[in-house]
Amino acid sequence: MNYLHTMVRVSDLDVSLKFYCEILGLQVVNRTDYDQGRFTLVFLAAPGDLETAREKRAPVLELTYNWDPESYPGGRNFGHLAYGVDDIYGVCQRLMEAGVTINRPPRDGYMAFVRSPDGISIELLQNGAPLTPREPWQSMENTGEW
C-alpha cells in the first residue's frame, strides 16, 4: 500500500492556486479540465516530492474545482494536510507577510497550523529536530480554529 493523494474541493480555483502555489510553495504536477463533467482537477506536490509525484502521481494534493457554484462547509471535517518544512519560522513569517493568519504559531519551534482560503486546516512541521523557541512565536497566542 502507498499513499496517493488527499482531495479537497475548492470554491475559487484561482484563489486556491495562489494560496497553495504562490504563498505555500506547492507546484502543479498536472491539471485537467473535464468539460463534460464541468470540473477541473489540479494535482499539486511539495517541491521535495515533485519528482516522485511526476513519476508515481503520488504523494499529491488534488484540488477539485466544480464549475457550478457549490457550498463546502466544515472544511476541517476530514482532518488536515501536513507538510514538513526546513525552517518553520521562515515559512510562517512568509505566510504572515502574505496575509495568512497563523492559527497555531510555532511556539515550540516544531508545529504550526494555518488555513487555506476554503478553511482547510494545514499543519506545518519542522523537518528534523525542533528549532529553539524564540520570539515573536514563543508568546504568540492561537487565533481562531486550527
N, CA, C and O of each residue as an XYZ file, in Angstrom:
584
protein
N       0.849     -1.165      0.000
C       0.000      0.000      0.000
C       0.898      1.232      0.000
O       1.944      1.240      0.649
N       0.494      2.268     -0.723
C       1.205      3.539     -0.680
C       0.219      4.692     -0.741
O      -0.851      4.589     -1.341
N       0.599      5.775     -0.116
C      -0.251      6.961     -0.085
C      -0.282      7.589     -1.470
O       0.758      7.727     -2.113
N      -1.483      7.976     -1.939
C      -1.627      8.578     -3.252
C      -1.871     10.074     -3.183
O      -1.048     10.863     -3.648
N      -3.009     10.474     -2.598
C      -3.332     11.902     -2.564
C      -4.412     12.202     -1.537
O      -5.084     11.311     -1.016
N      -4.548     13.490     -1.272
C      -5.668     14.000     -0.497
C      -6.449     14.901     -1.435
O      -5.856     15.737     -2.118
N      -7.762     14.752     -1.484
C      -8.582     15.590     -2.346
C      -9.361     16.565     -1.485
O      -9.983     16.184     -0.493
N      -9.315     17.834     -1.883
C     -10.155     18.848     -1.263
C     -10.876     19.605     -2.366
O     -10.306     19.897     -3.417
N     -12.144     19.917     -2.106
C     -12.917     20.716     -3.046
C     -12.667     22.190     -2.737
O     -12.632     22.597     -1.576
N     -12.495     22.972     -3.785
C     -12.228     24.398     -3.600
C     -13.311     25.201     -4.292
O     -13.849     24.779     -5.315
N     -13.631     26.354     -3.736
C     -14.711     27.172     -4.294
C     -14.217     28.183     -5.323
O     -15.001     28.633     -6.159
N     -12.946     28.550     -5.283
C     -12.371     29.500     -6.247
C     -10.989     28.991     -6.607
O     -10.053     29.116     -5.817
N     -10.853     28.417     -7.800
C      -9.606     27.775     -8.194
C      -8.444     28.763     -8.241
O      -7.342     28.435     -7.800
N      -8.668     29.959     -8.766
C      -7.588     30.945     -8.854
C      -7.082     31.346     -7.467
O      -5.874     31.403     -7.240
N      -7.995     31.620     -6.549
C      -7.612     31.998     -5.183
C      -6.870     30.830     -4.521
O      -5.859     31.035     -3.850
N      -7.373     29.613     -4.713
C      -6.740     28.444     -4.103
C      -5.353     28.193     -4.676
O      -4.427     27.884     -3.926
N      -5.191     28.318     -5.995
C      -3.878     28.111     -6.597
C      -2.890     29.173     -6.133
O      -1.716     28.874     -5.917
N      -3.352     30.398     -5.980
C      -2.466     31.441     -5.464
C      -1.992     31.050     -4.070
O      -0.802     31.144     -3.771
N      -2.910     30.612     -3.218
C      -2.541     30.220     -1.862
C      -1.588     29.028     -1.862
O      -0.490     29.109     -1.312
N      -2.010     27.916     -2.482
C      -1.212     26.698     -2.415
C       0.123     26.813     -3.157
O       1.125     26.269     -2.693
N       0.158     27.510     -4.298
C       1.379     27.584     -5.100
C       2.234     28.806     -4.782
O       3.402     28.669     -4.417
N       1.662     29.993     -4.920
C       2.455     31.208     -4.752
C       2.821     31.469     -3.296
O       3.933     31.916     -3.013
N       1.909     31.199     -2.369
C       2.161     31.521     -0.967
C       2.764     30.331     -0.219
O       3.795     30.480      0.436
N       2.136     29.148     -0.305
C       2.612     27.981      0.428
C       3.814     27.335     -0.254
O       4.669     26.761      0.421
N       3.894     27.420     -1.583
C       5.060     26.912     -2.296
C       4.906     25.573     -2.984
O       5.897     25.011     -3.450
N       3.671     25.034     -3.064
C       3.471     23.783     -3.801
C       3.587     24.053     -5.300
O       3.507     25.198     -5.745
N       3.776     22.978     -6.072
C       3.904     23.113     -7.524
C       2.895     22.221     -8.231
O       2.563     21.135     -7.757
N       2.409     22.703     -9.383
C       1.429     21.946    -10.166
C       2.120     20.764    -10.842
O       3.126     20.932    -11.531
N       1.573     19.582    -10.640
C       2.059     18.370    -11.292
C       1.246     18.123    -12.557
O       1.791     17.756    -13.598
N      -0.082     18.333    -12.452
C      -0.973     18.061    -13.580
C      -2.267     18.831    -13.378
O      -2.741     18.991    -12.253
N      -2.831     19.306    -14.482
C      -4.127     19.982    -14.446
C      -4.953     19.473    -15.626
O      -4.479     19.441    -16.761
N      -6.195     19.076    -15.342
C      -7.082     18.584    -16.390
C      -8.465     19.190    -16.203
O      -9.037     19.139    -15.114
N      -8.999     19.769    -17.285
C     -10.372     20.283    -17.304
C     -11.270     19.216    -17.908
O     -10.953     18.662    -18.961
N     -12.375     18.925    -17.261
C     -13.344     17.938    -17.746
C     -14.603     18.675    -18.158
O     -15.502     18.895    -17.346
N     -14.659     19.057    -19.435
C     -15.784     19.839    -19.947
C     -17.116     19.141    -19.738
O     -18.077     19.769    -19.294
N     -17.191     17.861    -20.049
C     -18.448     17.138    -19.946
C     -18.936     17.066    -18.502
O     -20.134     17.191    -18.249
N     -18.028     16.867    -17.557
C     -18.412     16.784    -16.155
C     -18.432     18.133    -15.451
O     -18.884     18.239    -14.311
N     -17.936     19.176    -16.141
C     -17.913     20.547    -15.628
C     -17.113     20.678    -14.332
O     -17.577     21.253    -13.347
N     -15.873     20.116    -14.363
C     -14.980     20.268    -13.216
C     -13.531     20.256    -13.690
O     -13.228     19.840    -14.808
N     -12.653     20.719    -12.820
C     -11.217     20.745    -13.081
C     -10.512     20.057    -11.929
O     -10.864     20.256    -10.766
N      -9.505     19.240    -12.257
C      -8.652     18.620    -11.256
C      -7.240     19.178    -11.410
O      -6.686     19.205    -12.510
N      -6.672     19.617    -10.303
C      -5.292     20.097    -10.299
C      -4.556     19.315     -9.215
O      -4.971     19.301     -8.057
N      -3.458     18.666     -9.606
C      -2.653     17.902     -8.664
C      -1.405     18.705     -8.327
O      -0.689     19.166     -9.216
N      -1.150     18.867     -7.006
C      -0.035     19.671     -6.524
C       0.898     18.810     -5.689
O       0.480     17.841     -5.055
N       2.187     19.188     -5.703
C       3.167     18.476     -4.881
C       4.094     19.478     -4.212
O       4.330     20.572     -4.725
N       4.613     19.081     -3.053
C       5.649     19.872     -2.394
C       6.919     19.761     -3.238
O       7.144     18.731     -3.873
N       7.750     20.801     -3.256
C       8.962     20.767     -4.080
C       9.820     19.522     -3.851
O      10.371     18.976     -4.807
N       9.944     19.067     -2.617
C      10.737     17.878     -2.328
C      10.113     16.584     -2.821
O      10.792     15.559     -2.893
N       8.831     16.617     -3.161
C       8.116     15.430     -3.656
C       7.833     15.492     -5.152
O       7.215     14.579     -5.699
N       8.275     16.555     -5.823
C       7.878     16.787     -7.209
C       8.285     15.648     -8.138
O       7.468     15.199     -8.941
N       9.519     15.171     -8.050
C       9.969     14.106     -8.942
C       9.162     12.825     -8.741
O       8.722     12.201     -9.707
N       8.972     12.441     -7.484
C       8.185     11.244     -7.177
C       6.744     11.427     -7.631
O       6.138     10.497     -8.164
N       6.194     12.616     -7.423
C       4.809     12.884     -7.816
C       4.637     12.771     -9.324
O       3.621     12.260     -9.796
N       5.608     13.238    -10.074
C       5.522     13.143    -11.544
C       5.639     11.699    -12.017
O       4.964     11.299    -12.966
N       6.496     10.913    -11.357
C       6.701      9.521    -11.756
C       5.543      8.621    -11.326
O       5.061      7.801    -12.106
N       5.101      8.784    -10.072
C       4.110      7.880     -9.499
C       2.756      8.522     -9.254
O       1.825      7.866     -8.785
N       2.647      9.819     -9.575
C       1.435     10.592     -9.291
C       1.094     10.552     -7.801
O      -0.075     10.566     -7.416
N       2.130     10.503     -6.977
C       1.951     10.492     -5.524
C       3.272     10.920     -4.880
O       4.322     10.728     -5.494
N       3.266     11.475     -3.705
C       2.120     11.979     -2.957
C       1.716     13.353     -3.469
O       2.572     14.206     -3.706
N       0.441     13.568     -3.639
C      -0.057     14.838     -4.163
C      -1.306     15.299     -3.428
O      -1.980     14.533     -2.739
N      -1.579     16.568     -3.605
C      -2.823     17.162     -3.139
C      -3.667     17.398     -4.378
O      -3.221     18.063     -5.313
N      -4.870     16.866     -4.398
C      -5.786     17.048     -5.520
C      -6.793     18.137     -5.172
O      -7.572     18.000     -4.229
N      -6.765     19.216     -5.943
C      -7.788     20.251     -5.815
C      -8.871     19.941     -6.829
O      -8.587     19.809     -8.019
N     -10.102     19.823     -6.374
C     -11.239     19.597     -7.263
C     -12.065     20.867     -7.294
O     -12.554     21.334     -6.265
N     -12.212     21.418     -8.489
C     -12.997     22.634     -8.669
C     -14.212     22.307     -9.530
O     -14.076     22.004    -10.716
N     -15.398     22.369     -8.931
C     -16.643     22.165     -9.668
C     -17.062     23.504    -10.249
O     -17.169     24.493     -9.525
N     -17.299     23.539    -11.557
C     -17.566     24.799    -12.245
C     -18.858     25.451    -11.791
O     -18.956     26.678    -11.762
N     -19.841     24.653    -11.441
C     -21.095     25.212    -10.963
C     -20.943     25.500     -9.463
O     -20.479     24.635     -8.721
N     -21.322     26.686     -9.011
C     -21.107     27.063     -7.600
C     -21.745     26.073     -6.625
O     -22.885     25.642     -6.793
N     -20.967     25.733     -5.605
C     -21.428     24.872     -4.526
C     -20.875     25.414     -3.219
O     -19.905     26.172     -3.221
N     -21.485     25.030     -2.105
C     -21.003     25.413     -0.789
C     -20.311     24.203     -0.159
O     -20.802     23.080     -0.266
N     -19.164     24.435      0.502
C     -18.427     23.350      1.148
C     -18.158     23.694      2.608
O     -17.025     24.009      2.972
N     -19.190     23.636      3.445
C     -18.976     23.952      4.865
C     -18.183     22.849      5.568
O     -18.115     21.716      5.093
N     -17.596     23.200      6.691
C     -16.920     22.187      7.503
C     -15.616     21.710      6.931
O     -15.350     20.508      6.956
N     -14.777     22.605      6.409
C     -13.508     22.217      5.806
C     -12.607     21.422      6.730
O     -11.704     20.729      6.259
N     -12.827     21.504      8.023
C     -11.976     20.786      8.966
C     -12.484     19.358      9.203
O     -11.821     18.593      9.902
N     -13.608     18.988      8.655
C     -14.216     17.707      9.000
C     -13.403     16.480      8.589
O     -13.649     15.389      9.105
N     -12.452     16.625      7.682
C     -11.650     15.469      7.291
C     -10.320     15.414      8.037
O      -9.606     14.418      7.924
N      -9.970     16.432      8.781
C      -8.688     16.484      9.481
C      -7.849     17.625      8.952
O      -8.285     18.776      8.971
N      -6.646     17.324      8.477
C      -5.778     18.369      7.954
C      -4.765     17.793      6.982
O      -4.559     16.581      6.915
N      -4.137     18.686      6.230
C      -2.996     18.341      5.387
C      -1.748     18.625      6.207
O      -1.764     19.515      7.057
N      -0.676     17.897      5.974
C       0.555     18.139      6.723
C       1.750     18.164      5.781
O       1.873     17.327      4.887
N       2.633     19.144      6.000
C       3.838     19.298      5.194
C       5.024     19.543      6.106
O       4.932     20.325      7.051
N       6.142     18.878      5.829
C       7.380     19.128      6.541
C       8.088     20.309      5.907
O       8.094     20.440      4.683
N       8.686     21.173      6.718
C       9.392     22.356      6.218
C      10.774     22.436      6.853
O      10.989     21.932      7.955
N      11.707     23.072      6.153
C      13.079     23.177      6.648
C      13.278     24.303      7.654
O      14.204     24.243      8.463
N      12.427     25.332      7.623
C      12.544     26.460      8.547
C      11.146     26.947      8.888
O      10.598     27.810      8.202
N      10.572     26.395      9.947
C       9.184     26.708     10.285
C       8.985     28.188     10.571
O       7.937     28.745     10.244
N       9.978     28.830     11.177
C       9.854     30.261     11.453
C       9.843     31.065     10.152
O       9.040     31.985      9.994
N      10.720     30.722      9.239
C      10.778     31.423      7.951
C       9.501     31.239      7.147
O       8.998     32.188      6.545
N       8.976     30.019      7.136
C       7.740     29.743      6.397
C       6.580     30.513      7.011
O       5.793     31.126      6.290
N       6.466     30.487      8.340
C       5.369     31.207      8.993
C       5.494     32.716      8.773
O       4.483     33.396      8.595
N       6.704     33.241      8.784
C       6.889     34.665      8.530
C       6.454     35.018      7.107
O       5.781     36.026      6.892
N       6.841     34.182      6.134
C       6.451     34.407      4.729
C       4.937     34.351      4.572
O       4.355     35.165      3.855
N       4.302     33.398      5.237
C       2.843     33.282      5.174
C       2.177     34.511      5.781
O       1.231     35.049      5.206
N       2.662     34.960      6.936
C       2.090     36.146      7.581
C       2.235     37.371      6.684
O       1.303     38.165      6.558
N       3.404     37.526      6.060
C       3.631     38.660      5.173
C       2.697     38.632      3.965
O       2.423     39.670      3.362
N       2.210     37.442      3.613
C       1.264     37.294      2.501
C      -0.181     37.421      2.976
O      -1.111     37.242      2.190
N      -0.372     37.727      4.257
C      -1.719     37.936      4.770
C      -2.389     36.704      5.347
O      -3.584     36.742      5.639
N      -1.656     35.609      5.522
C      -2.216     34.377      6.073
C      -2.145     34.431      7.602
O      -1.111     34.784      8.169
N      -3.248     34.081      8.261
C      -3.287     34.018      9.717
C      -2.605     32.741     10.184
O      -2.902     31.654      9.689
N      -1.697     32.875     11.133
C      -1.073     31.700     11.749
C      -1.974     31.317     12.923
O      -1.895     31.919     13.994
N      -2.829     30.313     12.718
C      -3.815     29.931     13.719
C      -3.178     29.324     14.969
O      -3.611     29.593     16.089
N      -2.166     28.520     14.768
C      -1.415     27.933     15.889
C       0.052     28.236     15.586
O       0.667     27.538     14.780
N       0.618     29.255     16.211
C       2.006     29.630     15.946
C       2.995     28.547     16.394
O       2.674     27.733     17.260
N       4.188     28.540     15.806
C       5.190     27.526     16.158
C       5.931     27.870     17.454
O       7.151     28.035     17.452
N       5.194     27.975     18.547
C       5.787     28.329     19.838
C       6.883     27.356     20.254
O       7.849     27.739     20.915
N       6.723     26.093     19.860
C       7.660     25.041     20.240
C       8.788     24.851     19.229
O       9.634     23.973     19.401
N       8.804     25.678     18.162
C       9.821     25.527     17.130
C       9.604     24.321     16.246
O      10.484     23.945     15.472
N       8.435     23.712     16.357
C       8.186     22.465     15.634
C       6.892     22.428     14.826
O       6.886     21.924     13.703
N       5.795     22.952     15.376
C       4.496     22.772     14.736
C       3.722     24.084     14.658
O       3.714     24.884     15.594
N       3.066     24.281     13.501
C       2.177     25.425     13.308
C       0.991     24.968     12.475
O       1.063     23.960     11.771
N      -0.115     25.729     12.564
C      -1.288     25.464     11.739
C      -1.754     26.750     11.086
O      -1.744     27.815     11.703
N      -2.165     26.637      9.824
C      -2.791     27.729      9.083
C      -4.014     27.141      8.388
O      -4.249     25.934      8.441
N      -4.786     28.002      7.741
C      -5.943     27.530      6.978
C      -5.895     28.089      5.558
O      -5.430     29.205      5.326
N      -6.382     27.293      4.626
C      -6.479     27.728      3.231
C      -7.648     28.691      3.082
O      -8.421     28.861      4.024
N      -7.800     29.328      1.916
C      -8.946     30.211      1.702
C     -10.295     29.496      1.859
O     -11.308     30.150      2.107
N     -10.322     28.160      1.719
C     -11.558     27.393      1.875
C     -11.701     26.796      3.263
O     -12.599     25.985      3.491
N     -10.836     27.177      4.198
C     -10.947     26.702      5.565
C     -10.294     25.361      5.835
O     -10.521     24.776      6.894
N      -9.484     24.853      4.903
C      -8.796     23.581      5.103
C      -7.643     23.805      6.082
O      -6.828     24.705      5.880
N      -7.570     23.005      7.127
C      -6.511     23.107      8.123
C      -5.231     22.489      7.573
O      -5.242     21.368      7.065
N      -4.119     23.235      7.679
C      -2.829     22.777      7.172
C      -1.812     22.824      8.311
O      -1.574     23.872      8.911
N      -1.221     21.670      8.590
C      -0.207     21.562      9.629
C       1.170     21.684      8.989
O       1.453     21.041      7.978
N       2.021     22.512      9.581
C       3.409     22.660      9.150
C       4.285     22.101     10.254
O       4.171     22.509     11.410
N       5.167     21.161      9.900
C       6.044     20.527     10.884
C       7.498     20.765     10.495
O       7.873     20.596      9.334
N       8.308     21.153     11.461
C       9.725     21.370     11.241
C      10.391     20.035     10.926
O      10.253     19.078     11.687
N      11.115     19.964      9.805
C      11.878     18.756      9.492
C      13.008     18.602     10.523
O      13.654     19.583     10.890
N      13.235     17.393     10.975
C      14.297     17.155     11.944
C      13.905     17.633     13.326
O      12.732     17.635     13.699
N      14.915     18.038     14.074
C      14.692     18.486     15.454
C      14.001     19.839     15.479
O      14.178     20.648     14.568
N      13.211     20.089     16.521
C      12.582     21.406     16.654
C      13.629     22.515     16.724
O      14.730     22.310     17.234
N      13.276     23.690     16.208
C      14.135     24.854     16.343
C      14.012     25.392     17.764
O      13.014     25.144     18.440
N      15.005     26.111     18.208
C      14.963     26.717     19.533
C      13.807     27.706     19.592
O      13.708     28.581     18.732
N      12.919     27.586     20.597
C      11.803     28.535     20.706
C      12.327     29.968     20.783
O      13.314     30.248     21.463
N      11.640     30.876     20.066
C      12.048     32.283     20.066
C      10.860     33.179     19.763
O       9.819     32.729     19.283
N      11.039     34.432     20.049
C      10.021     35.442     19.792
C      10.057     35.857     18.328
O      11.106     35.768     17.691
N       8.931     36.308     17.782
C       7.663     36.580     18.458
C       6.798     35.330     18.624
O       5.727     35.391     19.226
N       7.253     34.217     18.100
C       6.455     32.996     18.051
C       6.158     32.443     19.432
O       5.044     31.988     19.690
N       7.139     32.476     20.320
C       7.005     31.831     21.620
C       5.849     32.379     22.452
O       5.217     31.627     23.195
N       5.563     33.671     22.340
C       4.485     34.256     23.142
C       3.227     34.546     22.327
O       2.278     35.131     22.850
N       3.202     34.150     21.058
C       2.048     34.415     20.192
C       0.901     33.466     20.547
O       1.103     32.259     20.684
N      -0.282     34.015     20.692
C      -1.470     33.233     21.038
C      -2.073     32.562     19.798
O      -1.824     32.983     18.668
N      -2.864     31.521     20.027
C      -3.641     30.914     18.940
C      -4.689     31.900     18.452
O      -5.166     32.748     19.207
N      -5.040     31.774     17.175
C      -6.071     32.622     16.578
C      -7.064     31.733     15.856
O      -6.678     30.986     14.956
N      -8.331     31.794     16.227
C      -9.359     31.001     15.553
C      -9.158     29.505     15.793
O      -8.520     29.090     16.761
N      -9.713     28.723     14.898
C      -9.595     27.259     14.965
C      -8.465     26.785     14.103
O      -8.130     27.400     13.090
N      -7.877     25.684     14.512
C      -6.834     25.078     13.701
C      -6.977     23.593     13.687
O      -6.181     22.902     13.050
